[in-house]
Amino acid sequence: MTRNRDVVMVGCGPLARETAKDLARRHRVLGAFSLAGEPVRPDLKVAHLGDVSALATFLETTPVDEVYLATAVAPHHAALQEVVAACERLGTPFAVPAQVFRLERALPRDTRATPDGYIHYHCTRDRPLPARLKRASDIALSAAALVALAPLFAVVAALIKLTSPGPALFPQARVGLRGRTFQMFKFRSMVVDAEQRLSALRAHNEQTGPTFKMTRDPRVTAIGRVIRKFSIDELPQLFNVLRGEMSIVGPRPPVPSEVAQYQPWQRRRLSVVPGLTCFWQVMGRDSIGFDQWMLLDLRYVDQWTMAKDLALIGRTVPVVVTGRGAS
């Protein structure tokens, strides 16, 4: 799944002008934030998004793939240090100028180092080869599982349709990598007007934080209790994995209303592709408090390896088979 990357710039001066022209060839430039005492060039040709003090709020509400610090560092060091701190806290990649001069013809001796004149920083460990292997394994495993589970899908869909009115599949908006929303697929385990009934049940929430969990949720259908206990309702997300919106292993994708209530440090869990299973899935699920859940997801973000993914898949199987921790 390929797409243009969405980037923003900090700086509205000469370097920002040249950077904007270069970035526009390859990415979508959402706009630029200005620094104190820095006039906005009339030939910048990108949207002025306001003062740099508004950047953190912008990053919390808008999917951004990278922030370019497109200005001279020395005169704005304190403000740019705050930008870097905000990017690290939220898990947003950023790029800083590689040199103090804008070069037209001169090339670095190692052209792989700074091909666009910037040094790029990521808030997760950059592992290109393992990342490609992870995606390849996601495609292979999800495709094979969808073929093997096709008879089960047919049976579950028929049972849902026979026992309650409404569609068998339930698409729901979820938040994925960098805060982008996508339609996540599940087998419907609740009544069709479950979302409308939620507000009346808020007082019975058994989970801390912005998520809602209720052991005997009256919205869950009879067949829904069975497929939720053994995570069968989650199996259609294999289509999301095949499409690249999810991975086999990764933090569970939240709903937008939950993300809107995140504290800044919790948003860093959105810096990786969400998945079907992760530490939360194998360490208690609904019995884990919200903050501990977020910390487990950040542990995965910081420590991800292919070996850890394989171990988590192996630990997920007995949890799903026994239905441990599900409500």
N, C-alpha and C positions, 0 to 999 in steps of 0.2 A: 504494500500500500504506500504509494508515494504521494507527496504533496509538497507545496511550497512551504518554507519555514516562515513563521511570523516573528519579526524582530523589531526592537525599538532601540532608539539611540538616546544617549545622554550627551547633550551638547548641541549647539545650534550655530557654531562658527565655521571657519574655513575647513577644518578637518571633517566636521559633520557633513558639509556640503559634498566633499569628495567621497566620503564614505557612503552617503545616501545614493549617489550615482552608481557606485560599485555594487552596493547591496541590491539595488532595484533590478539588476540583471539576473539575480538568482533567487531573491527572496521577496516576501511582502514586508515592506517597511511600514509599520503601523503609525509611526510618527517619532517625534523627538521631544525630549524634556530639556528645558533651558536651565542654566546655572546662574547664580546671582552675579549681576554685572555683565552678563554675556548677552549682547543684542542678538535677536533672531534675524538671520540673514534673509533678505527677501528672495534670494535665489536658491533657498534650501530645497524647495519643491517637495517637502513632506509636511504632514500635519504637525502643528505645534500643540503638544499635549499638556502644556503648562509648566509650572515650576517643578524642579526635580524633587521637591518635598512630597509631591503627589505620586511619585513612582511606585512606592511600596503598595499603596492602595490599588493602583492600576494593575500591578502584578498579581494581587490577590483576587482580582475580579475578571482578568482578561488572560486567555491562554497566550503565553509568550515563550518562544523557543530560545531566545538569546537576547541579552542586553549588551549593546556596544557602547563603551565609554569613549565616545568620539570627540574628545577635547583634550587640550593640554592639561596634563595631570597636575603639575606644580601649583598653579594659581588656584586650583579647586580641590586640593588634596583632601581636606576635611569632608567636603560634601561627597566626593567620590568614594571615600572610605565608608561612608554611610550607605552608599549605593551597593558596594561590595558586600557589606554586612547584611543588607536586606536580601540580596540575591542568594547568599549562603544560607540564610535562615529559611527562605522559601524554596530552596532547591532549584533556582533558575540559573542556567549557564550564563556566563558573561565573558566579554572580550575586552582587553585593554590594549592601547597602542603599543606596538613592538618597538617603535623608535620615535624620537622627538621630531624627526623630519618626514615630510611626505615625499616619497621617492617616485620619480617618473620613469627612469630608465635603469637605474642601479638595481641590482638584484642581490639578495643574500646568497652567500656561498652555498648554504644548504637551503634549497628552495622549498623543501618540505616543512621547514620550521614555521615560517610566517608568510604563506602565499598571499594573504590579503592584507598584510601589514598589521595584523593583530595577533596577540597571544590569547588563545581561547582556554577558559577554565570551566570545568564541569564540577557539579556538586555531588556527582556519583563517580565511581572509578570507571575510567574509559577503557573498555576491553573490546576492541572491534571484532577480533576473531571469535571469542566466546559469545559475543552478542549475535554474530551471524549463525553460529552453531545453535544457539538458543532458539532463534527464529526458525531455522531449518527443522529442528526437533519439534517445535510447536506445530509446524505444518504437517509433518509426517504423523505425529501422534494424534492430532485432532482429526485428520482425514481418515486414518485407520480406525479410530474410535467411532466416528460417525457411521462408517460402513458396518462395523461390528455391532453397534448398538441400534441400528435401524429397526429391527424387530421390537426391541424394548420401547423405542420411541413410539411406534405404532400402537402398542398395547397401552402405554400410559396416556397417549392422546385420546384413545377411545374411551378409557375409563373416566377421564376428566369430562369429556363431552357427555357421557351417559349419566354421570352423577351430579352435575351442576350445569346450569345454563351459562353460556359464554364460550369464548374461544379456548382452545387447548394451550396455545402459546401466549405468553404475556411479555410484550416488549416494554421495557422501562428505560427512561433516560438515566444514564449513569455518567460519572465523571472519570475520565481516563488520564492518559499522559498529558502533563502540562495544563491540566484543567479543562481539556476538551471533552465535550459531551458526546455520547454515542448511545445507540439503542442496544441495550443488553437483553438477550432472550432468556426466558425461563418458562418452564411448564407452569401454568396457572395453578396455584395452590390455595388461592383465596376466592371469595365471592367477587363478582365483577365490579361491585361498587366499594371495594376495600379502601381505596384512597379517600373516598368521601366520608367513610366511617372513622377514619383515623383520629380526627380531632376529638371525637367523643371518648376515645380510649386513652388520650394522652396522660390522664391522671393515674393510669395503671401501668405506666412504663416501668420496667424492671432494670433498665440499663442506664448507666450514667452517660453524660454527654448528650450530643444531638441525635443519637440513634434511638430507635424504638424497638423494644423487645418485650414480649408478653408471653409467658409460658402457655397459658390457655387462651390464646387469641381467638375470640369468637368469629373472626372473619375467615379463619382457615377451614377449608372443607374437609370432609372425612378422608377422601383420597389424598388431599393436600397434606394432612398430618403424616401420612406414610411416606410420601415422596420427599417431604422436607426432612424427616428424621434421617433418611439415608442419602440425602443430597441429590436425589434423582431429579428434583426440580431444577437443579443447576446445569444438568447435562447439555441443554441446548446452547449453552455458552461456548461449546466447542465450535459453533459457527462463528462466534466472535473471535475465537482464537485463530481460526482459519483465515479470517478477514484481516487479522493483524491488530484488532482493537484491544485484544487481551492476549495473555500468555497462559501457559499451563500453570506456571508458578509466578506469583506476584501478589501484592496487597489487593484485597478485595475492592472492587470499584464502588465508591459511595454514591448516594443520590445527591443531586445538586443542593437540596435544602440542608443536608448535613454539612457539605463543604462550605456553605455560606456562614455556618456557625463555627468553623474551624478557628483555632488560635493559629497565629502565623507559623509556629514551629510544626504544627500538624500538617500543613500544606506540603511539606517536603516529601511526604509519602506519595505525592502525585508526580514525583520526578522520575518514576519508572513506570513501565507498562503494567497495568493491573492484571491480576491473574485469578485462576480458579481456586488455588490453594496457596497458603503461606503459613507462617508460624501460628497465627491466630486460629487457623483451621485445625491444626494438630495439637494445640495446647489448651483446648477448653471451649473454644467458640463462645457461645452465649454466656458462659460462666465467667468470662474475662471482662473486667471493667474497661471503659472506653479509653482512658489514658494509657493503661497497660497495653491495650490493643494497638494504639498508635505507636507506642515505643517498640513493640514487636515488629511492626511494619518498618520503622526506621532502622531497626537492627538488620532487616533483610536488605533495605536500600544500601546500607553501608557495607554489608558483608557478602553480597551476592557472588556466588560462583556456580558453575555448572554442577559441581559435585554437591553443593548444598541443595540445588534444585532437585537432583536425583534423590537425595536423602529425604527431602520434604514430600516428594511424590510417594516414596516408599512408606513414609509415616502416615500419609493421608489415607491409604487403602484400608488399614484396619479401623481407622476412625470412622470412615464412611460405612464400612460393613457393619460395625456395631452401633452406629448412630450416636456415638458418644459426644456429649456437649451440645447437641442440637435441641431446639425447642419448637 
